[in-house]
């Protein structure tokens, strides 16, 4: 069994290309902030259009707070990628508007090919998706035919089509534990930090692709240590896409939903949060009065490609939402509509269905990762979440 992650060479060359695959270009494409009166007008226009089109807004925790509020006010959802996928599949609405990044829109379409899936900006992508080109990934899989292929949700439909399982950060640990118990060796892609964390927690034999999330990859262990010393009573909440030096200091490691639950259920007065700062909007709403401190991305090695906020999530705005709902049919709508051609769609469906079926059969196992103890830090530090 290989006990250490095995990287493959890949260095995000596509992020240096022109267009929104470059982070600087993505930031340049973020719509300008609206004045309060404009925001209110645009929000109410979007609500009217959602109703008129019978559309549901499915938003991720990292997008603009107005979009999150609007989703909840109009019967939609704000969630992590697992819940977004389930909600879109199960809701009766024939039009889904996915406020997030492209792989989330693709997952909705893969699960519901009969539905129209729109996005406020089709160019909103993800460094993990960009860092795992299907042709290179296929060659990697072909070179290791003895391994079960497990991919993170943050991948293209073509990469999912090559996978045996899809996982999200909510259920990755439980699924890898399940595969390990069956004696399977795993090929994991694309997030190297999440893969390493799961390998450490489960002891599974995992061969890792070398991708990273530009948001979580920027959190700094040294600076987090200094921040913790300034706030000794604060609990440290970390998304497992973060580097090892950051995860090692966590009181709670989990998906966005699990970190949100840790704040809501926790009795500590303060929380240091190491994930995209878009989640603070919902944390403040659900846990008013608790102090939320952003984990540091500063330091000598800082690049601030994201500064704790994803540029592609930031491309989602009220302006794009109204535009996609006003686009009508045909060519105009094509600028906002997700298509996943066959046979890629049906091939990708297999690994998503496998995950959803596992989650349905093992709901307790999927809730468990938020409660995990991190070596060197306290166990069960969040009352109401349960023992670690
Ligand atoms: S926050 Fe990271 S993982 Fe999420 S969409 Fe942005 S780059 Fe991808």
Boltz pocket constraint, residues with backbone or C-beta under 6 A from the ligand:
constraints:
  - pocket:
      binder: B
      contacts: [[A, 62], [A, 101], [A, 125], [A, 126], [A, 127], [A, 128], [A, 154], [A, 212], [A, 213], [A, 214], [A, 215], [A, 216], [A, 276], [A, 310], [A, 311], [A, 312], [A, 313]]
      max_distance: 6.0
